[in-house]
Amino acid sequence: CQPAGLRVEPRHILVAAIEHTIPERNVKVSAGGLGKVLDQMLREHPPGIMSLVHPMFGDVDYGPLDEHTRFTIVVDGKDQEIVVYTMQSELNGITRVWYILSHELFNERVKTAPYPSSMTKVKTLR
């Protein structure tokens, strides 16, 4: 129970989004407003740990990343592997840990068109 009027600062938050920024690497995948919000959050969030989970885009140079883990998912009855890479930085007391997910469907995308095609297109439905 939290006493009335007492603000509790989060110690660890998780952010997962298609749009993303890694300022130290000049990486920016943004289609509009969400990218701007993430930029501000990376600079101004209260001190603590921020875990950021994003897909890896094929036309983005992420620089050197450490392989964190691999796991297999099942899509339409077929096994598919996801490789998770990581990097970390600190700014203003915020420990920022990026988890970048590599999968062929993500790697086919480009930063200028980060979102999946409309579900009304025949190619998408096949």
Secondary structure, DSSP 8 states (H G I E B T S, - for coil): ---TT-----SEEEEE-SSEEEGGGTEEE-SSHHHHHHHHHHHHS-SEEEEEEEE--TT----S-EEEEEEEEEETTEEEEEEEEEEEEEETTEEEEEEEEE-HHHHT-BTTB-S---TTSHHHH-
